[in-house]
Amino acid sequence: MIVEVISVGTELLIGQIANTNAAFVGARLAEEGFDANFQVTVGDNLDRLISAIGDAIARADAIVLTGGIGPTQDDLTREAMAQVAGRLMVRDPEHAAWIESRVRNQSGSVNPSVLRMADLPEGAEGLPNANGVALGVALEHEGKWIFAVPGVPVEMRAMLDGEVIPRLRRMSGETSILRSRLLRTWGVGESRVAETLHDLFESANPSVAFLISDMEVKIRISAKAVALAAADALIAPVENEIRARLGDAVFGVDEETVESIVVTSLHDRGWTIATSEVATLGQVGARIAIVEKDVFQGSAIGAGRPPPAEVMLTVGPIGPDLDSGPRTTRRVEMEVTTPAGGTTRGFDFGGDDERVRSFATIAALHVIRLALEAAR
């Protein structure tokens, strides 16, 4: 079953707010085993919204719209759905009375526009809103289902899981689920990963994809099956093959992060850590402390002296430009000492100070991780 997601709001197009709703809805649809071929973002314009819904109807079995069902004049999702389906707008009198009573109790007066949140395309089903006022919408048109849910994340998530997903399950008769495993690598570039695993990307089920962020290449293995155990059985041999090819470059799985692995290693050894950071301005210590304060003794930034600890990280300053051409390349030296010995590494990073600082923070965390592994 193909489900298309349409995000509504000019504020999304101009970057005023991040479109976290689309990511959440996409992830939930994938978890349920539904296919999503397109995600579309549309501003608060009736004609363009009508066009986007029409395009989605032509290529998907169901549509989920987020946003545009509030009380103001630029909330146009319900009207667009009605025009696409050739329906009139009708008011749910029971919900309108509830809205009026609630608003009157809160503010003493009711602006008529607030009652628009009880309006639905004729023949549509209103979806209850567990965390807000506006009714959601479920509308069948030409054998396709169109759902509208609020743009407010807490309202959207409750309505999606409580009202929309169960209806999509019943419509599709789909019994399969999608299971994913994320392998995290460090120390090998994106092109090296692509070359090493090139033949695995041709597989359809399980599928293999990768993305790069923060100097780490993440490899996602996704399998569709009727049950989790069956999906895991499809994923396992592919994961084993990837690990065999990439070796120690694979350092974490799924929700594991390098800082969480560092914290676990420190706990296992009964050690604490402190940092002296120039280039990274205390960001390494901050990321460790967010995971677990107990293992973190503190940071010194610049010329200060860090508190004593079994493990010590020292990050030097951002060095001078090493590249005479248009590309900037600057070195950051770092050292990690543990009761078992010391490790010194130097990294050459390109870009401005912010980019160098960000990359150096990730590199330092991995140098700590490797030093702790060597201290077993």
PyMOL commands that set and color helices and strands:
alter all, ss='L'
color gray80, all
select helices_A, chain A and resi 10-13+20-31+46-59+77-85+93-107+112-118+153-172+190-196+198-202+228-249+258-269+283-291+353-374
alter helices_A, ss='H'
color red, helices_A
select strands_A, chain A and resi 3-8+39-42+62-66+89-91+119-121+125-127+136-141+144-149+177-186+207-213+216-225+250-253+273-277+296-301+311-315+329-338+341-350
alter strands_A, ss='S'
color yellow, strands_A
deselect
rebuild
show_as cartoon
